[in-house]
Amino acid sequence: MITTSFDADSVSRIGELGRRVLGGGEITREEGRWLFGLEEQADIIDLLSWANRIREHFKGNKIHLCSIVNIKAGGCSENCRFCSQSAAYQTEAPRYGLVENGPVLAAAAEARANGVTALGLVAAWRGLEEGPVLDEICGQLEALKQSGNARPDASLGIIKSQNVADRLKDAGLECYNHNLETSERFFPQVCSTHSYEERVQTIRFLQQAGIKICSGGILGMGETREDRCELAFSLKEIGAHVVPINILNPIDGTPFGDRPPLPPLEILKSIACFRFILPRQEIMVAGGRAVNLRDTQSLMFLAGASAMMVGNYLTTLNQPVEKDLQMLKDLGLDANWDKHGFSDQEEVCRAPQLAPSAA
């Protein structure tokens, strides 16, 4: 039998913070750290209930769906310690070069046929600078936009200059994913081939170009609860529109391959804390949700999530899309992938999988 303790002071404080956020106010870093530090199951369930109210108030009944597609896989020069696509590690992740334009347009046509409005292009490499690769990427974005079949979105690594960001915008790019991954303090434990500041600067270039920002992080890499709180406030400060929350799925061959999994209740509590700190953002539960949340997946919406990634991830499997859609139906929630353009706090994308054909 599960036993829980009841702390009236905690219940009162959680309710006070929840009402403040619902009323348009904000919580402080100190208050955020207190929420992340909650231990008692009864307190966490109360936190989730308030996070659900905040989600419903600011985001309504719509759950946005997102999917990603690799246009270049594996062989990445960076050493992100969670990533199976790094050339520094021996994993079973697929490797192929930049795909040609034909498969991208075919995927866009498939997206349109399925009622999907955005196609996200993802590449495993350090990033983009002036040169032939940027020219090719811009050509793909332009062709995708001209096809009228899908909105061009992308996740293409570090942006080296304002001119590169401007060219992506001119080519038709509307939303760019670039995760901060974790707190600035913990980041050197995650990657040493580029800095946290380089990631922040990439976001600044994109914002200056008028491109919407999708940025989040990964839970369960060995960071503290305070690191998670700092990540949430950093994402608030940089003005992220969509905040993907990934949960580490340890991959054999990577340095983080032996990290112990986070308990599902700790993950749900973290999602709820993000919702308190980021009440108007689209909070999307992404990579690692099926393997880490398991039978508690549906509770992520009670915890405040307003979006989820569907379809397979870059190198690991997700549960079938049909099962996700049934989950939403059972909860009385609406899948929202039929909108054109962005809402006040931006929609996320859903895209079909490309075949791994090399350029």
C-alpha positions as CSV (number, residue, x, y, z in Angstrom):
1,M,0.0,0.0,0.0
2,I,1.3,3.5,-0.9
3,T,1.3,5.8,2.0
4,T,1.6,9.6,1.7
5,S,2.0,12.4,4.2
6,F,-0.1,15.6,4.1
7,D,1.4,19.0,4.5
8,A,-1.2,21.7,4.6
9,D,1.4,24.4,4.2
10,S,2.7,22.8,1.0
11,V,-0.8,22.5,-0.4
12,S,-1.5,26.1,0.5
13,R,1.7,27.3,-1.1
14,I,1.2,25.3,-4.3
15,G,-2.3,26.7,-4.6
16,E,-1.1,30.3,-4.0
17,L,1.5,29.9,-6.8
18,G,-1.0,28.3,-9.1
19,R,-3.5,31.1,-8.6
20,R,-0.8,33.7,-9.2
21,V,0.1,32.1,-12.6
22,L,-3.5,31.7,-13.6
23,G,-4.0,35.4,-12.9
24,G,-1.1,36.3,-15.2
25,G,1.6,36.5,-12.6
26,E,5.0,34.8,-12.5
27,I,6.9,32.7,-10.0
28,T,10.4,33.4,-8.9
29,R,13.5,31.2,-9.3
30,E,13.4,30.5,-5.5
31,E,9.8,29.4,-5.8
32,G,10.6,27.3,-8.9
33,R,13.4,25.5,-7.0
34,W,10.9,24.8,-4.2
35,L,8.5,23.3,-6.6
36,F,11.2,21.1,-8.3
37,G,12.2,20.0,-4.8
38,L,8.8,18.6,-3.8
39,E,9.1,15.0,-2.5
40,E,5.8,13.9,-1.1
41,Q,3.5,12.1,-3.6
42,A,0.4,14.0,-2.3
43,D,2.1,17.3,-2.9
44,I,3.2,16.3,-6.4
45,I,-0.3,15.2,-7.4
46,D,-1.6,18.6,-6.2
47,L,1.1,20.3,-8.3
48,L,0.0,18.3,-11.3
49,S,-3.6,19.3,-10.8
50,W,-2.7,23.0,-10.8
51,A,-0.4,22.5,-13.8
52,N,-3.4,21.0,-15.6
53,R,-5.5,24.0,-14.8
54,I,-2.8,26.3,-16.1
55,R,-2.5,24.3,-19.3
56,E,-6.3,24.4,-19.9
57,H,-6.4,28.2,-19.1
58,F,-3.6,29.2,-21.5
59,K,-3.6,26.5,-24.1
60,G,-7.2,25.1,-24.2
61,N,-8.1,21.5,-25.1
62,K,-5.8,21.2,-28.1
63,I,-2.7,19.0,-28.1
64,H,-0.2,19.9,-30.8
65,L,1.6,17.0,-32.5
66,C,5.2,17.1,-33.8
67,S,7.3,14.6,-35.7
68,I,10.9,14.9,-37.0
69,V,12.8,13.6,-40.0
70,N,16.5,13.2,-40.6
71,I,17.8,14.6,-43.9
72,K,21.4,13.7,-42.9
73,A,22.1,11.0,-40.3
74,G,25.1,10.1,-38.2
75,G,28.8,11.0,-38.4
76,C,28.3,14.2,-36.4
77,S,31.6,15.9,-35.3
78,E,30.2,17.0,-32.0
79,N,30.6,14.9,-28.8
80,C,27.2,15.4,-27.1
81,R,27.3,12.6,-24.6
82,F,23.7,11.5,-25.0
83,C,23.7,11.3,-28.8
84,S,24.1,8.1,-30.8
85,Q,24.8,10.1,-34.0
86,S,28.1,11.5,-32.8
87,A,31.1,10.2,-34.7
88,A,33.0,9.9,-31.4
89,Y,30.9,6.9,-30.3
90,Q,30.3,3.4,-31.6
91,T,26.6,2.9,-31.9
92,E,24.1,1.2,-34.2
93,A,22.6,4.5,-35.3
94,P,22.1,4.8,-39.1
95,R,24.4,7.0,-41.2
96,Y,23.7,8.6,-44.6
97,G,24.5,11.8,-46.4
98,L,22.3,14.8,-47.1
99,V,19.2,13.6,-49.0
100,E,18.4,15.1,-52.4
101,N,15.4,17.4,-53.0
102,G,13.2,14.8,-54.5
103,P,12.6,12.8,-51.3
104,V,12.0,16.0,-49.3
105,L,9.2,17.1,-51.8
106,A,7.8,13.6,-51.8
107,A,7.6,13.7,-48.0
108,A,5.9,17.1,-48.2
109,A,3.3,15.7,-50.6
110,E,2.7,12.8,-48.2
111,A,2.4,15.3,-45.4
112,R,-0.3,17.2,-47.2
113,A,-2.2,14.0,-48.1
114,N,-2.2,13.2,-44.4
115,G,-3.5,16.6,-43.3
116,V,-0.1,17.7,-41.9
117,T,1.0,21.3,-42.4
118,A,4.7,21.4,-41.5
119,L,7.7,19.4,-42.4
120,G,10.7,19.6,-40.1
121,L,14.2,19.0,-41.6
122,V,16.8,17.7,-39.2
123,A,20.5,17.1,-39.9
124,A,23.3,15.5,-37.8
125,W,26.3,17.9,-38.0
126,R,27.9,20.8,-36.1
127,G,25.9,23.5,-37.9
128,L,25.6,25.8,-40.9
129,E,28.0,28.4,-42.3
130,E,28.3,30.1,-45.7
131,G,29.0,27.6,-48.5
132,P,27.6,24.9,-50.8
133,V,25.8,23.0,-48.0
134,L,23.9,26.2,-47.0
135,D,23.0,26.8,-50.6
136,E,21.6,23.3,-50.9
137,I,19.6,23.6,-47.6
138,C,18.2,26.9,-48.8
139,G,17.2,25.3,-52.1
140,Q,15.3,22.6,-50.2
141,L,13.5,25.1,-48.1
142,E,12.6,27.2,-51.1
143,A,11.3,24.2,-53.0
144,L,9.4,23.0,-50.0
145,K,7.7,26.4,-49.5
146,Q,6.9,26.7,-53.3
147,S,5.3,23.3,-53.3
148,G,2.6,24.6,-51.0
149,N,2.4,21.2,-49.3
150,A,4.1,21.9,-46.0
151,R,5.5,24.8,-43.9
152,P,9.3,24.6,-43.8
153,D,10.7,24.0,-40.3
154,A,14.2,22.8,-39.4
155,S,16.8,21.8,-36.8
156,L,20.2,22.2,-38.4
157,G,22.6,22.8,-35.6
158,I,24.7,25.9,-34.7
159,I,24.2,29.0,-36.9
160,K,27.5,30.7,-37.5
161,S,26.4,34.2,-38.5
162,Q,23.5,36.5,-38.9
163,N,23.7,36.2,-42.6
164,V,23.2,32.5,-42.4
165,A,20.0,33.0,-40.3
166,D,18.8,35.7,-42.7
167,R,19.3,33.4,-45.7
168,L,17.3,30.6,-44.0
169,K,14.5,33.1,-43.4
170,D,14.6,34.3,-46.9
171,A,14.4,30.7,-48.1
172,G,11.1,30.3,-46.3
173,L,12.1,28.9,-42.9
174,E,9.5,29.7,-40.2
175,C,10.5,27.8,-37.1
176,Y,13.9,26.4,-35.9
177,N,14.6,23.9,-33.2
178,H,17.8,24.5,-31.2
179,N,17.8,23.0,-27.7
180,L,19.7,24.5,-24.8
181,E,19.8,20.9,-23.5
182,T,20.4,21.7,-19.8
183,S,21.5,24.5,-17.5
184,E,24.6,26.6,-18.3
185,R,26.3,25.1,-15.2
186,F,25.8,21.5,-16.3
187,F,26.3,22.0,-20.0
188,P,30.1,21.2,-20.0
189,Q,29.3,17.8,-18.6
190,V,27.1,17.2,-21.7
191,C,29.3,18.5,-24.5
192,S,32.8,19.9,-24.9
193,T,33.1,20.5,-28.6
194,H,30.9,23.6,-28.5
195,S,29.7,25.9,-25.7
196,Y,26.4,26.8,-24.1
197,E,27.0,30.4,-25.3
198,E,27.3,29.2,-28.9
199,R,23.8,27.7,-28.6
200,V,22.4,30.9,-27.1
201,Q,24.0,33.0,-29.9
202,T,22.4,30.7,-32.5
203,I,19.0,31.5,-31.0
204,R,19.8,35.2,-31.1
205,F,20.8,35.1,-34.8
206,L,17.5,33.3,-35.5
207,Q,15.4,35.7,-33.6
208,Q,17.0,38.7,-35.2
209,A,16.1,37.1,-38.6
210,G,12.4,36.8,-37.5
211,I,12.4,33.0,-37.1
212,K,10.3,31.3,-34.4
213,I,12.2,29.4,-31.7
214,C,11.7,25.8,-30.6
215,S,14.1,25.1,-27.7
216,G,14.1,22.8,-24.7
217,G,16.3,20.2,-23.1
218,I,16.9,16.7,-21.8
219,L,16.1,15.4,-18.3
220,G,17.9,12.5,-16.7
221,M,21.5,13.2,-17.8
222,G,22.8,13.5,-14.3
223,E,21.7,17.1,-13.7
224,T,20.2,18.3,-10.4
225,R,16.7,19.6,-9.9
226,E,18.2,23.1,-9.6
227,D,19.7,22.6,-13.1
228,R,16.2,21.7,-14.4
229,C,14.8,24.9,-12.8
230,E,17.6,27.0,-14.4
231,L,16.9,25.5,-17.8
232,A,13.2,26.4,-17.5
233,F,14.0,30.0,-16.6
234,S,16.7,30.3,-19.3
235,L,14.1,29.2,-21.9
236,K,11.8,31.8,-20.6
237,E,14.5,34.5,-20.8
238,I,15.4,33.6,-24.4
239,G,11.8,33.7,-25.5
240,A,11.3,30.1,-26.7
241,H,7.9,29.6,-28.3
242,V,7.9,25.8,-28.2
243,V,9.7,23.9,-25.4
244,P,10.4,20.3,-26.0
245,I,11.1,18.2,-22.9
246,N,13.1,15.1,-23.7
247,I,13.8,12.3,-21.2
248,L,17.2,10.5,-21.6
249,N,16.9,7.2,-23.3
250,P,20.4,5.8,-22.7
251,I,22.0,4.4,-25.8
252,D,24.7,1.7,-25.6
253,G,28.0,3.1,-26.8
254,T,27.4,6.7,-25.6
255,P,28.9,8.0,-22.4
256,F,25.4,8.5,-20.9
257,G,24.5,4.9,-21.9
258,D,24.6,3.8,-18.2
259,R,22.6,6.6,-16.7
260,P,19.8,5.3,-14.4
261,P,16.3,6.2,-15.5
262,L,14.3,8.9,-13.7
263,P,11.2,7.7,-11.9
264,P,8.0,8.6,-13.8
265,L,6.7,10.7,-11.0
266,E,9.9,12.8,-11.0
267,I,9.4,13.4,-14.8
268,L,5.8,14.4,-14.4
269,K,6.7,16.7,-11.5
270,S,9.4,18.4,-13.8
271,I,6.9,18.8,-16.6
272,A,4.5,20.5,-14.1
273,C,7.2,22.8,-12.9
274,F,8.0,23.8,-16.5
275,R,4.3,24.7,-16.9
276,F,4.3,26.9,-13.9
277,I,7.4,28.7,-15.1
278,L,6.3,28.8,-18.8
279,P,2.5,29.1,-18.7
280,R,2.0,30.4,-22.2
281,Q,4.6,28.3,-24.1
282,E,3.8,25.1,-26.0
283,I,5.4,22.4,-23.7
284,M,6.0,19.3,-25.8
285,V,7.0,16.0,-24.3
286,A,9.4,14.5,-26.9
287,G,12.1,11.9,-27.0
288,G,12.1,9.1,-24.4
289,R,8.6,9.5,-23.2
290,A,7.4,6.0,-24.0
291,V,10.4,4.2,-22.5
292,N,10.5,6.4,-19.4
293,L,6.9,7.2,-18.6
294,R,5.6,3.8,-19.7
295,D,2.0,3.4,-18.4
296,T,1.9,6.9,-17.0
297,Q,2.2,8.6,-20.4
298,S,-1.3,10.0,-20.3
299,L,-0.5,11.8,-17.1
300,M,1.9,14.1,-18.9
301,F,-1.2,16.2,-20.0
302,L,-2.4,16.4,-16.4
303,A,1.2,17.6,-15.7
304,G,0.7,20.5,-18.1
305,A,2.1,19.2,-21.4
306,S,0.3,20.8,-24.4
307,A,2.2,19.0,-27.2
308,M,3.9,15.7,-27.9
309,M,6.2,14.2,-30.5
310,V,4.6,11.4,-32.5
311,G,6.2,8.9,-34.9
312,N,9.7,7.6,-34.4
313,Y,12.6,9.7,-33.1
314,L,15.9,10.3,-34.9
315,T,17.4,7.0,-33.9
316,T,15.0,5.3,-31.5
317,L,11.4,4.0,-31.8
318,N,8.2,5.6,-30.4
319,Q,4.9,4.0,-29.8
320,P,2.5,3.9,-32.9
321,V,0.8,7.2,-33.8
322,E,-2.5,5.4,-33.7
323,K,-2.0,4.6,-30.1
324,D,-1.1,8.2,-29.3
325,L,-4.3,9.4,-31.1
326,Q,-6.4,6.9,-29.1
327,M,-4.8,8.2,-25.9
328,L,-5.9,11.7,-26.7
329,K,-9.4,10.6,-27.7
330,D,-9.7,8.7,-24.4
331,L,-8.7,11.8,-22.5
332,G,-11.2,14.0,-24.3
333,L,-8.3,16.0,-25.9
334,D,-8.1,17.2,-29.5
335,A,-5.1,16.4,-31.8
336,N,-4.2,19.7,-33.4
337,W,-2.2,19.3,-36.6
338,D,-4.6,20.9,-39.1
339,K,-3.7,24.6,-38.5
340,H,-2.0,26.9,-40.9
341,G,0.5,29.3,-39.5
342,F,1.3,29.9,-35.8
343,S,-1.0,30.6,-32.9
344,D,-0.2,33.1,-30.2
345,Q,2.5,30.8,-28.7
346,E,3.1,28.9,-31.9
347,E,2.2,25.4,-33.1
348,V,4.6,22.6,-33.7
349,C,4.9,20.4,-36.7
350,R,4.2,16.8,-37.7
351,A,6.1,15.3,-40.5
352,P,6.4,11.8,-42.2
353,Q,9.6,9.8,-42.1
354,L,12.0,10.1,-45.0
355,A,13.7,6.9,-46.3
356,P,17.4,7.0,-45.5
357,S,18.6,7.6,-49.1
358,A,22.0,9.3,-49.4
359,A,22.7,12.2,-51.6
